[in-house]
Amino acid sequence: MQSQKSFEEHQTGTLFIIPTPIGNLQDITIRALEILKQVHTVAAEDTRNTKKLFNHFEILTPLISYHEHNRKAREQMLLDLLEEGKDVGLVSDAGMPAISDPGQELVQAAAAAGYPVVVLPGANAALVALVGSGLSTDSYQFYGFLPRKKKELTGELEKLRKVAATLLFYESPHRLKETLAALQEVFGNRRIALGRELTKRYEEFLRGTIQEAMEWASSETVRGEFCLVVEGASEAEQFEEVQAFWQDMSVQEHVDWYIENEDLPSKQAIKQVAVDRQLPKRDVYQAYHVE
């Protein structure tokens, strides 16, 4: 078991994970400002955005980019700085790094190598939306951004349909209607809260049902980034028996469904049908090719 005593002196540098404001510059903490000024280097998701923050608070610390497309190349450079005893800060464009933003791989690499990782508390859109939603905060599950393609989107929601915890999603304005429609299709008309432009001048909370949210999105010009807070599954939903989609299909129709909808070759489709129906593969083969 690896032990880290964050506030003791270390021979190596420390990686500081530093949340930045999600919309209101006044939400940055005094400690975050002090650390940003003290570290040797700050790795930023987009240095242009972080430079605006630095200029506002007169921070002169050198910046280097660290994002999804260059993180592998940057990782060793940052680890080398830590090995040299130099402290490194990590920020994203807004909010907590590594939460739907770059950072988790760097944290994992630094921790695995034995370098101290210190996380500062700070702004996070999901928790702001959850607490302001009016829905249960006893148990919650953060998902982040759902898949864009309809089939993958529906598949992920099906996996979450029986989760009792309150569910948290991020969504962009141009995809909001599509996501709300998918939520209603899979979850039904549950309670939902939409947090829009959180902490900014036009912050807005919309509380109601998924159907009401769909009506609002259809009648209004949808602007701003959203956090969706969705009521968890009821006790009845958690334990209801769900009929398999193939229950009323013949074996041939079942195989054809996988071929047409999942783009599986017939051999793999037959294998999957055998798994679904708990039948020997040869029986499915016989039924599909012979009968």
C-alpha positions in Angstrom: 0.0 0.0 0.0 1.5 3.3 -1.1 1.3 6.2 1.4 1.4 9.8 0.5 1.6 12.5 3.2 0.7 15.5 1.1 2.0 18.3 3.3 5.4 16.8 4.2 8.5 17.8 2.4 9.4 15.6 -0.6 12.6 15.1 -2.6 10.6 15.2 -5.8 8.2 17.8 -7.2 4.5 17.6 -6.6 1.8 17.5 -9.2 -1.0 19.9 -8.2 -4.5 19.4 -9.7 -6.0 22.8 -9.8 -9.7 23.5 -10.6 -10.4 26.8 -12.4 -13.7 28.7 -12.6 -16.5 27.3 -14.8 -17.8 30.7 -15.6 -17.4 33.2 -12.8 -13.8 34.3 -12.2 -14.6 35.0 -8.5 -15.0 31.3 -7.9 -11.3 30.6 -8.0 -9.9 30.0 -4.5 -7.1 31.9 -2.8 -5.1 28.7 -2.5 -5.5 27.9 -6.2 -4.1 31.4 -7.0 -1.1 30.9 -4.7 -0.3 27.5 -6.1 -0.6 28.7 -9.7 2.0 31.4 -8.9 4.3 29.1 -7.0 4.7 26.0 -9.3 7.4 25.8 -11.9 5.1 25.1 -14.8 1.4 24.8 -15.5 0.1 22.3 -18.0 -3.1 23.6 -19.5 -5.7 22.1 -21.8 -5.7 25.2 -24.0 -3.0 27.7 -23.1 -4.9 30.5 -24.9 -7.9 30.1 -22.5 -5.6 29.8 -19.4 -3.6 32.8 -20.4 -6.7 34.9 -20.1 -7.1 33.7 -16.5 -3.4 34.3 -15.8 -3.6 37.9 -17.2 -6.6 38.6 -15.1 -4.9 37.5 -11.9 -1.4 38.6 -12.9 0.1 35.1 -12.9 3.4 34.8 -14.7 4.1 31.1 -14.4 5.1 29.4 -17.7 2.4 27.5 -19.5 2.6 24.4 -21.7 -0.2 22.6 -23.5 -1.5 19.3 -22.3 -4.6 17.9 -24.1 -6.0 14.8 -25.6 -3.9 15.0 -28.8 -0.5 15.6 -27.2 -0.8 14.1 -23.7 1.4 11.1 -24.4 4.2 13.2 -25.7 3.9 15.7 -22.8 3.5 13.1 -20.1 7.2 12.2 -19.8 8.3 15.8 -20.0 6.1 16.6 -17.0 7.2 13.5 -15.1 10.8 14.6 -15.7 10.1 18.0 -14.1 8.7 16.2 -11.1 11.8 14.0 -10.9 14.0 17.2 -10.9 12.1 18.4 -7.9 10.0 21.0 -9.7 6.3 21.4 -8.9 3.8 21.1 -11.7 0.2 22.4 -11.9 -2.5 20.9 -14.1 -5.5 22.9 -15.2 -8.3 22.3 -17.7 -10.2 25.0 -19.5 -12.8 25.1 -16.7 -13.6 23.1 -13.6 -11.8 20.1 -12.2 -9.1 18.5 -14.4 -9.6 14.8 -15.2 -13.5 15.1 -14.9 -14.6 15.0 -18.5 -11.3 16.8 -19.2 -7.7 15.7 -19.7 -5.7 14.7 -16.6 -6.5 11.2 -15.4 -3.6 9.6 -17.3 -1.1 12.1 -15.9 -2.4 11.6 -12.4 -2.2 7.8 -12.8 1.4 8.0 -14.2 2.6 10.4 -11.5 1.0 8.3 -8.7 2.4 5.1 -10.1 5.9 6.6 -10.2 5.6 7.7 -6.6 5.3 11.5 -7.1 3.0 13.3 -4.7 -0.4 14.3 -6.3 -2.3 17.0 -4.5 -5.8 17.9 -5.6 -7.2 21.3 -4.7 -11.0 21.6 -4.2 -12.9 23.9 -6.4 -15.5 24.6 -9.1 -17.3 21.6 -10.6 -20.4 22.0 -12.8 -21.9 18.5 -12.0 -22.0 19.1 -8.2 -23.4 22.6 -8.6 -26.2 21.2 -10.8 -26.8 18.2 -8.5 -27.2 20.3 -5.3 -29.4 22.9 -7.2 -31.5 20.3 -8.9 -34.0 19.6 -6.1 -33.4 15.8 -6.7 -31.9 13.4 -4.3 -28.2 14.0 -3.4 -28.0 10.9 -1.2 -26.5 8.8 -4.0 -25.5 10.0 -7.4 -23.6 8.7 -10.5 -21.7 11.0 -12.8 -21.5 9.9 -16.4 -20.3 13.0 -18.3 -21.0 13.3 -22.1 -23.1 10.5 -23.6 -22.2 9.0 -27.0 -23.2 10.9 -30.1 -24.5 8.0 -32.3 -28.1 7.0 -31.6 -27.4 3.3 -31.2 -24.5 3.8 -28.7 -26.5 6.5 -26.9 -29.5 4.2 -26.4 -27.3 1.4 -25.4 -25.6 3.4 -22.6 -28.9 4.6 -21.3 -30.3 1.1 -21.2 -27.3 0.2 -19.0 -28.3 3.0 -16.6 -32.0 2.5 -16.7 -32.2 0.6 -13.4 -29.6 2.6 -11.5 -31.3 4.0 -8.4 -28.8 6.9 -7.9 -29.4 10.3 -9.4 -27.7 10.5 -12.8 -25.5 13.4 -14.0 -24.8 14.1 -17.6 -23.1 17.0 -19.5 -24.6 18.1 -22.8 -24.0 20.7 -25.5 -26.9 23.0 -26.7 -27.0 21.5 -30.2 -27.5 18.0 -28.9 -29.9 18.7 -26.1 -33.1 17.8 -27.9 -31.8 14.5 -29.2 -30.5 13.5 -25.7 -33.8 14.4 -24.0 -35.7 12.4 -26.6 -33.5 9.4 -25.9 -33.9 9.8 -22.1 -37.7 9.8 -22.5 -37.6 6.7 -24.8 -35.5 4.7 -22.4 -36.3 6.1 -18.9 -39.8 7.3 -19.4 -41.1 10.6 -18.0 -38.9 10.9 -14.9 -38.1 14.1 -13.1 -35.2 16.1 -14.4 -33.3 19.3 -13.8 -31.3 21.2 -16.4 -28.6 23.5 -15.2 -27.7 26.0 -17.9 -24.7 28.3 -18.0 -23.8 27.5 -14.4 -22.2 30.3 -12.3 -22.4 32.7 -15.3 -24.5 35.8 -15.7 -27.3 33.8 -17.5 -27.4 30.8 -15.1 -30.7 29.1 -15.2 -32.2 26.0 -13.5 -35.1 24.2 -15.2 -36.9 21.7 -13.0 -39.7 19.4 -14.1 -40.2 16.2 -16.1 -38.4 15.0 -19.1 -41.5 15.7 -21.2 -41.6 19.2 -19.9 -37.9 19.6 -20.7 -38.5 18.5 -24.2 -41.3 21.0 -24.6 -39.1 23.8 -23.3 -36.3 22.8 -25.6 -38.7 22.8 -28.6 -40.1 26.2 -27.8 -36.9 28.1 -26.8 -33.7 29.0 -28.5 -31.3 26.6 -26.8 -28.1 28.3 -25.7 -25.2 27.5 -23.3 -23.7 24.4 -21.9 -26.0 22.1 -19.9 -25.7 19.7 -17.0 -28.7 17.2 -16.9 -29.6 15.8 -13.5 -32.0 12.9 -13.9 -34.0 11.1 -11.2 -32.8 7.6 -10.5 -34.9 4.4 -11.1 -37.8 3.8 -8.8 -37.9 0.6 -6.7 -40.4 -0.8 -9.2 -38.2 0.0 -12.2 -35.2 -1.6 -10.5 -36.8 -5.0 -10.1 -39.1 -5.2 -13.0 -38.7 -8.1 -15.4 -37.7 -6.9 -18.8 -38.7 -9.1 -21.8 -35.8 -9.9 -24.1 -36.1 -8.0 -27.4 -35.9 -11.3 -29.2 -38.6 -13.0 -27.2 -41.1 -13.1 -30.0 -38.7 -13.7 -32.8 -38.0 -17.0 -34.5 -34.4 -18.2 -34.4 -34.0 -17.2 -38.1 -35.4 -13.7 -37.3 -33.1 -13.4 -34.3 -30.0 -14.2 -36.4 -31.1 -11.8 -39.1 -31.6 -9.1 -36.5 -27.9 -9.2 -35.5 -26.8 -9.3 -39.2 -28.9 -6.3 -40.1 -28.7 -4.2 -37.0 -25.2 -5.1 -35.6 -23.5 -5.7 -38.9 -22.4 -9.1 -37.7 -21.4 -11.8 -40.2 -23.7 -14.8 -40.0 -21.2 -17.0 -38.1 -20.9 -14.4 -35.3 -24.7 -13.7 -35.3 -25.4 -17.4 -34.9 -22.9 -17.5 -32.0 -24.6 -14.5 -30.3 -28.1 -16.0 -30.7 -26.8 -19.2 -29.1 -25.6 -17.2 -26.1 -28.9 -15.2 -25.9 -31.1 -18.3 -26.0 -28.7 -20.6 -24.1 -28.8 -23.1 -26.9 -26.0 -25.2 -28.5 -24.5 -23.3 -31.4 -25.1 -26.3 -33.7 -28.9 -26.1 -33.0 -29.0 -22.5 -34.0 -26.9 -23.2 -37.1 -29.3 -26.0 -38.0 -32.4 -23.9 -37.4 -31.0 -21.0 -39.5 -29.5 -22.8 -42.4 -31.6 -25.9 -42.7 -35.1 -25.4 -41.3 
